[in-house]
């Protein structure tokens, strides 16, 4: 399968040439395009991409509001995500359930719940095709059942809201926000992973791509990882 980082920008105002569009990952297999997340930036452009399916991680504007004008294909998401998008016209809904793998055009998607938001509960995906597995987690504080999520993974794709400092707040007994890149690379080290790519970039990373890429690579090297920073249009074949 081929991975294309269509967008790598989080829900921020700042845009640059390398980080112009809201985070979205396209998986191409057997000439079919499967897109994960469709943020507000993609409301018009998504129709031109002609995806065979769109999978959502959660219902925040930078991940799902590109469907405000309808959907060009079947949409896959959890019941919590669909419940938050009732005002959108989505005629072809397919409900995903945590820890229940779903074959979508020959690619296996297994949702894992992650801590991120109370109003828009999120999942990340363990994605398997052709003997390769990746874990895609663009928005999270931590992964529930992390050992199972990362076991045997070839590539971790994670949250770039902040490099060193977690962006976490408390709402009652719950936490909301984002884990740091540093924490995520430590998870990867503990799980025995060797490769990671960071996407869904916050303002600090977007404003200083080259410097941030160097810092992330250094943090990864300290943990025995090849850690890279994604940019819009970046492609990778697995």
LOPA-455353 format. One record per residue: x, y, z of N, C-alpha, C in turn; residue number from 1. Coordinates in nm, 2 decimals. Layout:
residues N
ATOM      n_x      n_y      n_z     ca_x     ca_y     ca_z      c_x      c_y      c_z   pake
ATOM        X        Y        Z        X        Y        Z        X        Y        Z    NUM
...
END
This chain:
residues 238
ATOM      n_x      n_y      n_z     ca_x     ca_y     ca_z      c_x      c_y      c_z   pake
ATOM     0.08    -0.12     0.00     0.00     0.00     0.00     0.09     0.12     0.00      1
ATOM     0.03     0.23    -0.06     0.11     0.36    -0.06     0.03     0.46     0.03      2
ATOM     0.11     0.53     0.11     0.06     0.63     0.20     0.09     0.77     0.14      3
ATOM    -0.01     0.85     0.14     0.01     0.99     0.10    -0.05     1.08     0.20      4
ATOM     0.04     1.17     0.26    -0.01     1.27     0.36    -0.07     1.39     0.29      5
ATOM    -0.20     1.38     0.27    -0.27     1.49     0.20    -0.26     1.62     0.27      6
ATOM    -0.27     1.62     0.40    -0.26     1.73     0.49    -0.19     1.70     0.62      7
ATOM    -0.12     1.79     0.68    -0.05     1.77     0.80    -0.07     1.88     0.91      8
ATOM    -0.16     1.97     0.89    -0.18     2.08     0.98    -0.29     2.05     1.08      9
ATOM    -0.27     2.08     1.20    -0.38     2.06     1.30    -0.48     2.18     1.30     10
ATOM    -0.56     2.19     1.40    -0.67     2.29     1.40    -0.60     2.42     1.45     11
ATOM    -0.53     2.48     1.36    -0.46     2.61     1.39    -0.48     2.71     1.28     12
ATOM    -0.45     2.83     1.30    -0.47     2.93     1.19    -0.35     2.94     1.10     13
ATOM    -0.23     2.91     1.15    -0.11     2.92     1.07    -0.11     2.82     0.96     14
ATOM    -0.07     2.86     0.84    -0.05     2.78     0.73     0.09     2.81     0.66     15
ATOM     0.15     2.70     0.61     0.27     2.72     0.53     0.27     2.63     0.41     16
ATOM     0.37     2.64     0.32     0.37     2.56     0.20     0.37     2.41     0.24     17
ATOM     0.45     2.38     0.34     0.46     2.24     0.38     0.34     2.19     0.47     18
ATOM     0.27     2.28     0.53     0.16     2.24     0.62     0.05     2.33     0.59     19
ATOM    -0.02     2.30     0.48    -0.13     2.39     0.44    -0.27     2.34     0.47     20
ATOM    -0.29     2.21     0.46    -0.42     2.15     0.47    -0.44     2.07     0.60     21
ATOM    -0.56     2.06     0.65    -0.59     1.98     0.77    -0.54     1.84     0.75     22
ATOM    -0.50     1.78     0.86    -0.44     1.64     0.85    -0.54     1.54     0.79     23
ATOM    -0.48     1.47     0.69    -0.56     1.36     0.62    -0.46     1.27     0.56     24
ATOM    -0.48     1.14     0.57    -0.39     1.04     0.52    -0.47     0.96     0.41     25
ATOM    -0.41     0.94     0.29    -0.47     0.86     0.19    -0.39     0.73     0.17     26
ATOM    -0.46     0.62     0.18    -0.40     0.49     0.15    -0.45     0.44     0.02     27
ATOM    -0.36     0.41    -0.07    -0.39     0.36    -0.20    -0.35     0.22    -0.21     28
ATOM    -0.45     0.13    -0.25    -0.42    -0.01    -0.27    -0.51    -0.06    -0.39     29
ATOM    -0.44    -0.12    -0.48    -0.51    -0.18    -0.60    -0.59    -0.07    -0.66     30
ATOM    -0.53     0.05    -0.67    -0.59     0.17    -0.74    -0.72     0.23    -0.67     31
ATOM    -0.74     0.18    -0.55    -0.85     0.24    -0.47    -0.79     0.33    -0.36     32
ATOM    -0.86     0.44    -0.34    -0.81     0.54    -0.25    -0.90     0.54    -0.12     33
ATOM    -0.84     0.52    -0.01    -0.91     0.52     0.12    -0.85     0.64     0.20     34
ATOM    -0.94     0.73     0.24    -0.89     0.85     0.31    -0.93     0.85     0.45     35
ATOM    -0.83     0.87     0.54    -0.86     0.88     0.68    -0.87     1.03     0.72     36
ATOM    -0.99     1.07     0.76    -1.02     1.21     0.81    -1.04     1.31     0.69     37
ATOM    -1.14     1.39     0.71    -1.18     1.49     0.61    -1.22     1.62     0.68     38
ATOM    -1.12     1.70     0.71    -1.14     1.82     0.79    -1.20     1.93     0.70     39
ATOM    -1.23     2.04     0.76    -1.30     2.15     0.69    -1.23     2.20     0.57     40
ATOM    -1.10     2.19     0.57    -1.02     2.24     0.45    -1.06     2.15     0.32     41
ATOM    -1.11     2.03     0.35    -1.13     1.94     0.24    -1.27     1.94     0.18     42
ATOM    -1.36     2.03     0.23    -1.50     2.03     0.19    -1.52     2.02     0.04     43
ATOM    -1.44     2.10    -0.03    -1.46     2.10    -0.18    -1.36     2.00    -0.25     44
ATOM    -1.24     1.99    -0.20    -1.13     1.91    -0.26    -1.16     1.76    -0.25     45
ATOM    -1.23     1.72    -0.15    -1.25     1.58    -0.13    -1.32     1.51    -0.25     46
ATOM    -1.41     1.59    -0.32    -1.48     1.54    -0.43    -1.39     1.51    -0.55     47
ATOM    -1.29     1.59    -0.57    -1.20     1.57    -0.68    -1.10     1.45    -0.66     48
ATOM    -1.08     1.41    -0.53    -1.00     1.30    -0.50    -1.06     1.16    -0.53     49
ATOM    -1.19     1.16    -0.54    -1.27     1.04    -0.57    -1.23     0.92    -0.48     50
ATOM    -1.24     0.93    -0.35    -1.21     0.82    -0.27    -1.31     0.71    -0.28     51
ATOM    -1.27     0.58    -0.25    -1.36     0.47    -0.24    -1.42     0.46    -0.11     52
ATOM    -1.36     0.52    -0.01    -1.41     0.52     0.13    -1.34     0.63     0.21     53
ATOM    -1.41     0.69     0.31    -1.35     0.78     0.41    -1.37     0.72     0.55     54
ATOM    -1.26     0.72     0.63    -1.27     0.67     0.76    -1.24     0.79     0.85     55
ATOM    -1.32     0.81     0.96    -1.30     0.92     1.05    -1.25     0.87     1.18     56
ATOM    -1.15     0.95     1.24    -1.10     0.92     1.38    -1.20     0.98     1.48     57
ATOM    -1.25     1.10     1.46    -1.34     1.17     1.55    -1.41     1.29     1.48     58
ATOM    -1.50     1.36     1.55    -1.59     1.45     1.49    -1.54     1.60     1.50     59
ATOM    -1.42     1.63     1.54    -1.37     1.76     1.54    -1.37     1.83     1.40     60
ATOM    -1.38     1.96     1.39    -1.38     2.02     1.26    -1.27     1.99     1.17     61
ATOM    -1.15     1.98     1.22    -1.03     1.95     1.14    -1.02     1.81     1.10     62
ATOM    -1.11     1.72     1.14    -1.11     1.58     1.11    -1.24     1.54     1.03     63
ATOM    -1.35     1.61     1.05    -1.47     1.56     0.99    -1.56     1.66     0.92     64
ATOM    -1.54     1.79     0.94    -1.63     1.89     0.89    -1.61     1.91     0.74     65
ATOM    -1.52     1.84     0.67    -1.52     1.85     0.53    -1.63     1.77     0.46     66
ATOM    -1.71     1.71     0.55    -1.83     1.64     0.50    -1.96     1.73     0.51     67
ATOM    -1.94     1.86     0.53    -2.05     1.95     0.55    -2.14     1.96     0.42     68
ATOM    -2.08     1.94     0.31    -2.15     1.94     0.18    -2.19     1.81     0.13     69
ATOM    -2.19     1.71     0.22    -2.22     1.57     0.18    -2.09     1.49     0.16     70
ATOM    -2.11     1.36     0.12    -2.00     1.27     0.11    -2.00     1.21    -0.02     71
ATOM    -1.88     1.20    -0.09    -1.87     1.14    -0.22    -1.86     0.99    -0.22     72
ATOM    -1.87     0.92    -0.10    -1.84     0.78    -0.09    -1.89     0.73     0.04     73
ATOM    -1.89     0.60     0.07    -1.93     0.55     0.20    -1.83     0.61     0.31     74
ATOM    -1.89     0.63     0.43    -1.82     0.69     0.54    -1.82     0.58     0.66     75
ATOM    -1.70     0.56     0.71    -1.68     0.46     0.82    -1.64     0.54     0.95     76
ATOM    -1.71     0.51     1.06    -1.68     0.58     1.18    -1.75     0.51     1.30     77
ATOM    -1.71     0.55     1.42    -1.78     0.49     1.54    -1.92     0.56     1.55     78
ATOM    -2.00     0.50     1.64    -2.13     0.55     1.66    -2.13     0.69     1.73     79
ATOM    -2.03     0.71     1.82    -2.01     0.84     1.88    -1.98     0.95     1.78     80
ATOM    -1.90     0.92     1.68    -1.86     1.02     1.58    -1.98     1.05     1.49     81
ATOM    -2.06     0.95     1.45    -2.18     0.97     1.37    -2.28     1.05     1.45     82
ATOM    -2.29     1.03     1.58    -2.39     1.10     1.66    -2.36     1.25     1.67     83
ATOM    -2.23     1.28     1.65    -2.19     1.42     1.66    -2.20     1.49     1.52     84
ATOM    -2.23     1.42     1.42    -2.24     1.47     1.28    -2.38     1.46     1.22     85
ATOM    -2.48     1.46     1.30    -2.62     1.43     1.25    -2.66     1.54     1.15     86
ATOM    -2.61     1.66     1.17    -2.65     1.77     1.08    -2.59     1.76     0.94     87
ATOM    -2.50     1.67     0.92    -2.44     1.65     0.79    -2.51     1.54     0.71     88
ATOM    -2.52     1.56     0.58    -2.59     1.46     0.50    -2.49     1.35     0.46     89
ATOM    -2.50     1.24     0.53    -2.41     1.13     0.51    -2.50     1.01     0.48     90
ATOM    -2.53     0.98     0.36    -2.63     0.87     0.33    -2.57     0.73     0.35     91
ATOM    -2.44     0.71     0.33    -2.38     0.58     0.34    -2.29     0.57     0.46     92
ATOM    -2.35     0.53     0.57    -2.28     0.52     0.70    -2.25     0.37     0.73     93
ATOM    -2.13     0.35     0.77    -2.09     0.22     0.82    -2.02     0.23     0.96     94
ATOM    -2.08     0.17     1.06    -2.04     0.18     1.19    -1.92     0.09     1.23     95
ATOM    -1.82     0.15     1.28    -1.70     0.07     1.33    -1.71     0.06     1.48     96
ATOM    -1.66    -0.05     1.53    -1.66    -0.08     1.67    -1.52    -0.10     1.72     97
ATOM    -1.48    -0.05     1.84    -1.34    -0.07     1.89    -1.30    -0.22     1.90     98
ATOM    -1.18    -0.25     1.85    -1.12    -0.38     1.86    -1.19    -0.48     1.77     99
ATOM    -1.27    -0.43     1.68    -1.33    -0.52     1.58    -1.28    -0.48     1.44    100
ATOM    -1.19    -0.56     1.39    -1.13    -0.52     1.26    -1.23    -0.53     1.15    101
ATOM    -1.22    -0.43     1.05    -1.31    -0.42     0.94    -1.23    -0.42     0.81    102
ATOM    -1.27    -0.50     0.72    -1.20    -0.50     0.59    -1.27    -0.40     0.50    103
ATOM    -1.19    -0.30     0.45    -1.24    -0.20     0.37    -1.15    -0.20     0.24    104
ATOM    -1.21    -0.25     0.13    -1.14    -0.26     0.00    -1.00    -0.33     0.02    105
ATOM    -1.00    -0.44     0.10    -0.87    -0.51     0.11    -0.77    -0.46     0.21    106
ATOM    -0.81    -0.36     0.29    -0.73    -0.30     0.39    -0.80    -0.32     0.52    107
ATOM    -0.73    -0.38     0.62    -0.80    -0.41     0.75    -0.78    -0.29     0.85    108
ATOM    -0.89    -0.24     0.90    -0.89    -0.13     1.00    -0.94    -0.18     1.13    109
ATOM    -0.86    -0.16     1.23    -0.90    -0.20     1.37    -0.90    -0.08     1.46    110
ATOM    -1.01    -0.03     1.50    -1.01     0.09     1.59    -0.97     0.06     1.73    111
ATOM    -0.89     0.16     1.78    -0.86     0.15     1.93    -0.90     0.29     1.99    112
ATOM    -0.97     0.28     2.10    -1.01     0.41     2.16    -0.88     0.48     2.22    113
ATOM    -0.88     0.61     2.21    -0.78     0.69     2.26    -0.84     0.80     2.35    114
ATOM    -0.76     0.85     2.44    -0.81     0.97     2.52    -0.77     1.09     2.45    115
ATOM    -0.87     1.18     2.42    -0.84     1.31     2.35    -0.94     1.41     2.38    116
ATOM    -1.07     1.38     2.37    -1.18     1.48     2.38    -1.30     1.41     2.44    117
ATOM    -1.38     1.49     2.52    -1.50     1.44     2.58    -1.62     1.45     2.48    118
ATOM    -1.63     1.57     2.42    -1.74     1.59     2.32    -1.72     1.52     2.19    119
ATOM    -1.60     1.49     2.15    -1.57     1.42     2.03    -1.48     1.30     2.06    120
ATOM    -1.54     1.19     2.12    -1.45     1.07     2.15    -1.38     1.02     2.02    121
ATOM    -1.25     0.99     2.04    -1.17     0.96     1.93    -1.12     0.82     1.93    122
ATOM    -1.09     0.77     1.81    -1.02     0.64     1.80    -0.89     0.66     1.71    123
ATOM    -0.80     0.57     1.72    -0.69     0.56     1.63    -0.71     0.42     1.56    124
ATOM    -0.63     0.40     1.45    -0.65     0.28     1.38    -0.52     0.20     1.36    125
ATOM    -0.53     0.07     1.38    -0.43    -0.02     1.34    -0.47    -0.07     1.20    126
ATOM    -0.38    -0.05     1.11    -0.41    -0.07     0.97    -0.32    -0.17     0.91    127
ATOM    -0.38    -0.27     0.84    -0.29    -0.38     0.79    -0.33    -0.41     0.65    128
ATOM    -0.22    -0.43     0.57    -0.24    -0.47     0.43    -0.11    -0.52     0.37    129
ATOM    -0.12    -0.64     0.30    -0.01    -0.69     0.24     0.11    -0.73     0.33    130
ATOM     0.08    -0.77     0.46     0.18    -0.80     0.55     0.24    -0.69     0.63    131
ATOM     0.20    -0.56     0.60     0.25    -0.45     0.67     0.14    -0.39     0.76    132
ATOM     0.18    -0.34     0.88     0.08    -0.28     0.97     0.14    -0.14     1.01    133
ATOM     0.04    -0.04     1.02     0.08     0.09     1.07    -0.03     0.12     1.18    134
ATOM     0.01     0.22     1.26    -0.08     0.27     1.36    -0.10     0.42     1.34    135
ATOM    -0.22     0.46     1.31    -0.25     0.60     1.28    -0.32     0.67     1.39    136
ATOM    -0.26     0.76     1.46    -0.31     0.83     1.58    -0.29     0.98     1.58    137
ATOM    -0.36     1.05     1.50    -0.33     1.20     1.48    -0.37     1.29     1.60    138
ATOM    -0.45     1.24     1.69    -0.50     1.32     1.80    -0.52     1.23     1.92    139
ATOM    -0.43     1.25     2.02    -0.45     1.17     2.14    -0.36     1.22     2.26    140
ATOM    -0.41     1.18     2.38    -0.32     1.19     2.50    -0.26     1.05     2.53    141
ATOM    -0.34     0.95     2.52    -0.29     0.81     2.54    -0.38     0.71     2.47    142
ATOM    -0.32     0.60     2.45    -0.39     0.49     2.38    -0.44     0.39     2.48    143
ATOM    -0.57     0.36     2.48    -0.62     0.25     2.56    -0.57     0.11     2.50    144
ATOM    -0.53     0.02     2.58    -0.48    -0.11     2.53    -0.36    -0.09     2.44    145
ATOM    -0.27    -0.01     2.48    -0.15     0.03     2.40    -0.07    -0.08     2.36    146
ATOM    -0.04    -0.18     2.44     0.04    -0.29     2.41    -0.02    -0.37     2.29    147
ATOM    -0.15    -0.39     2.29    -0.21    -0.46     2.18    -0.21    -0.37     2.05    148
ATOM    -0.23    -0.24     2.07    -0.23    -0.15     1.96    -0.10    -0.15     1.88    149
ATOM     0.01    -0.15     1.95     0.14    -0.13     1.89     0.22    -0.26     1.87    150
ATOM     0.17    -0.37     1.91     0.24    -0.49     1.89     0.26    -0.53     1.75    151
ATOM     0.38    -0.55     1.70     0.41    -0.59     1.57     0.39    -0.48     1.46    152
ATOM     0.38    -0.36     1.50     0.36    -0.25     1.41     0.49    -0.21     1.33    153
ATOM     0.48    -0.19     1.20     0.59    -0.14     1.12     0.62     0.01     1.13    154
ATOM     0.51     0.08     1.15     0.52     0.23     1.15     0.41     0.29     1.24    155
ATOM     0.46     0.38     1.32     0.37     0.46     1.40     0.35     0.60     1.34    156
ATOM     0.23     0.65     1.32     0.20     0.78     1.27     0.13     0.86     1.38    157
ATOM     0.19     0.96     1.44     0.13     1.02     1.56     0.11     1.17     1.56    158
ATOM     0.07     1.22     1.67     0.02     1.36     1.70     0.13     1.46     1.71    159
ATOM     0.14     1.56     1.63     0.24     1.66     1.63     0.20     1.80     1.69    160
ATOM     0.11     1.80     1.78     0.06     1.92     1.84     0.17     1.99     1.92    161
ATOM     0.26     1.92     1.98     0.37     1.97     2.06     0.49     1.87     2.06    162
ATOM     0.61     1.92     2.06     0.73     1.83     2.05     0.76     1.78     2.19    163
ATOM     0.78     1.87     2.29     0.83     1.83     2.42     0.72     1.84     2.53    164
ATOM     0.63     1.93     2.52     0.54     1.96     2.63     0.40     1.91     2.60    165
ATOM     0.34     1.82     2.68     0.20     1.78     2.66     0.11     1.89     2.67    166
ATOM     0.01     1.89     2.58    -0.10     2.00     2.59    -0.22     1.93     2.64    167
ATOM    -0.23     1.92     2.78    -0.33     1.85     2.84    -0.40     1.93     2.94    168
ATOM    -0.54     1.92     2.94    -0.62     1.99     3.04    -0.72     1.89     3.11    169
ATOM    -0.77     1.93     3.22    -0.86     1.84     3.30    -1.00     1.89     3.29    170
ATOM    -1.09     1.81     3.26    -1.24     1.84     3.26    -1.30     1.74     3.35    171
ATOM    -1.32     1.79     3.48    -1.37     1.69     3.58    -1.27     1.58     3.61    172
ATOM    -1.31     1.46     3.59    -1.22     1.35     3.60    -1.15     1.31     3.48    173
ATOM    -1.18     1.37     3.37    -1.12     1.34     3.24    -1.01     1.43     3.19    174
ATOM    -0.92     1.38     3.11    -0.82     1.46     3.05    -0.85     1.48     2.90    175
ATOM    -0.82     1.60     2.85    -0.84     1.63     2.71    -0.71     1.69     2.66    176
ATOM    -0.69     1.68     2.53    -0.57     1.74     2.47    -0.48     1.65     2.39    177
ATOM    -0.35     1.67     2.40    -0.25     1.60     2.32    -0.13     1.56     2.39    178
ATOM    -0.08     1.44     2.36     0.05     1.40     2.41     0.16     1.46     2.34    179
ATOM     0.28     1.48     2.40     0.39     1.53     2.32     0.45     1.43     2.23    180
ATOM     0.52     1.48     2.13     0.59     1.39     2.04     0.69     1.30     2.12    181
ATOM     0.76     1.37     2.21     0.86     1.30     2.30     0.79     1.18     2.37    182
ATOM     0.67     1.19     2.43     0.61     1.08     2.49     0.57     0.97     2.40    183
ATOM     0.52     1.01     2.28     0.48     0.91     2.18     0.60     0.83     2.13    184
ATOM     0.71     0.89     2.11     0.83     0.82     2.07     0.88     0.73     2.18    185
ATOM     0.86     0.76     2.30     0.89     0.67     2.41     0.80     0.55     2.41    186
ATOM     0.67     0.57     2.38     0.58     0.45     2.37     0.64     0.36     2.26    187
ATOM     0.68     0.42     2.15     0.73     0.34     2.04     0.85     0.26     2.08    188
ATOM     0.94     0.33     2.15     1.06     0.26     2.20     1.02     0.14     2.29    189
ATOM     0.93     0.16     2.38     0.89     0.05     2.47     0.83    -0.06     2.40    190
ATOM     0.76    -0.03     2.29     0.69    -0.14     2.21     0.78    -0.20     2.11    191
ATOM     0.91    -0.16     2.10     1.01    -0.22     2.01     0.99    -0.17     1.86    192
ATOM     0.93    -0.06     1.84     0.91    -0.01     1.71     1.04     0.06     1.66    193
ATOM     1.06     0.07     1.53     1.18     0.13     1.48     1.15     0.25     1.39    194
ATOM     1.03     0.28     1.36     0.99     0.39     1.26     0.87     0.47     1.31    195
ATOM     0.88     0.60     1.30     0.76     0.68     1.34     0.76     0.81     1.25    196
ATOM     0.64     0.85     1.22     0.62     0.98     1.14     0.52     1.06     1.22    197
ATOM     0.55     1.19     1.23     0.47     1.28     1.30     0.39     1.37     1.21    198
ATOM     0.26     1.38     1.23     0.17     1.46     1.15     0.08     1.55     1.24    199
ATOM    -0.03     1.60     1.19    -0.12     1.69     1.27    -0.05     1.79     1.35    200
ATOM     0.03     1.87     1.28     0.13     1.96     1.34     0.07     2.09     1.40    201
ATOM     0.12     2.12     1.52     0.08     2.24     1.59     0.16     2.36     1.54    202
ATOM     0.13     2.48     1.59     0.19     2.60     1.55     0.34     2.60     1.56    203
ATOM     0.39     2.55     1.67     0.54     2.55     1.69     0.61     2.47     1.58    204
ATOM     0.56     2.36     1.54     0.62     2.28     1.44     0.60     2.34     1.30    205
ATOM     0.48     2.39     1.27     0.44     2.45     1.14     0.53     2.57     1.11    206
ATOM     0.56     2.65     1.22     0.63     2.77     1.20     0.78     2.75     1.18    207
ATOM     0.83     2.63     1.22     0.97     2.60     1.21     0.99     2.46     1.17    208
ATOM     0.95     2.42     1.04     0.95     2.28     1.00     1.09     2.22     1.01    209
ATOM     1.19     2.28     0.95     1.32     2.22     0.94     1.38     2.20     1.08    210
ATOM     1.37     2.30     1.17     1.42     2.29     1.30     1.35     2.18     1.38    211
ATOM     1.22     2.18     1.36     1.14     2.07     1.43     1.17     1.93     1.38    212
ATOM     1.19     1.92     1.25     1.22     1.79     1.19     1.36     1.74     1.25    213
ATOM     1.45     1.83     1.27     1.58     1.79     1.33     1.57     1.75     1.47    214
ATOM     1.49     1.82     1.55     1.47     1.79     1.69     1.40     1.65     1.70    215
ATOM     1.29     1.63     1.62     1.22     1.51     1.63     1.31     1.39     1.59    216
ATOM     1.39     1.41     1.49     1.48     1.30     1.45     1.58     1.27     1.56    217
ATOM     1.62     1.37     1.63     1.71     1.35     1.74     1.65     1.28     1.86    218
ATOM     1.53     1.32     1.89     1.45     1.24     2.00     1.44     1.10     1.96    219
ATOM     1.40     1.07     1.83     1.39     0.94     1.78     1.52     0.86     1.79    220
ATOM     1.63     0.92     1.75     1.76     0.85     1.75     1.80     0.81     1.89    221
ATOM     1.77     0.90     1.99     1.79     0.86     2.13     1.72     0.74     2.17    222
ATOM     1.61     0.71     2.11     1.52     0.59     2.14     1.54     0.48     2.04    223
ATOM     1.63     0.49     1.95     1.65     0.38     1.85     1.55     0.38     1.74    224
ATOM     1.49     0.50     1.71     1.39     0.51     1.61     1.43     0.60     1.49    225
ATOM     1.38     0.57     1.38     1.39     0.66     1.26     1.26     0.74     1.27    226
ATOM     1.27     0.86     1.32     1.15     0.95     1.34     1.16     1.07     1.25    227
ATOM     1.05     1.09     1.17     1.05     1.19     1.07     0.92     1.28     1.09    228
ATOM     0.93     1.40     1.03     0.82     1.49     1.03     0.75     1.49     0.90    229
ATOM     0.62     1.46     0.89     0.55     1.46     0.77     0.52     1.60     0.72    230
ATOM     0.49     1.61     0.59     0.45     1.74     0.52     0.35     1.71     0.42    231
ATOM     0.28     1.81     0.38     0.17     1.79     0.28     0.23     1.74     0.15    232
ATOM     0.17     1.63     0.10     0.22     1.56    -0.02     0.32     1.46    -0.01    233
ATOM     0.37     1.43     0.11     0.47     1.33     0.14     0.41     1.19     0.11    234
ATOM     0.49     1.11     0.04     0.45     0.97     0.01     0.54     0.87     0.06    235
ATOM     0.48     0.75     0.09     0.56     0.64     0.15     0.50     0.51     0.10    236
ATOM     0.58     0.42     0.05     0.53     0.29     0.01     0.57     0.18     0.11    237
ATOM     0.47     0.10     0.15     0.50    -0.01     0.24     0.48    -0.14     0.17    238
END
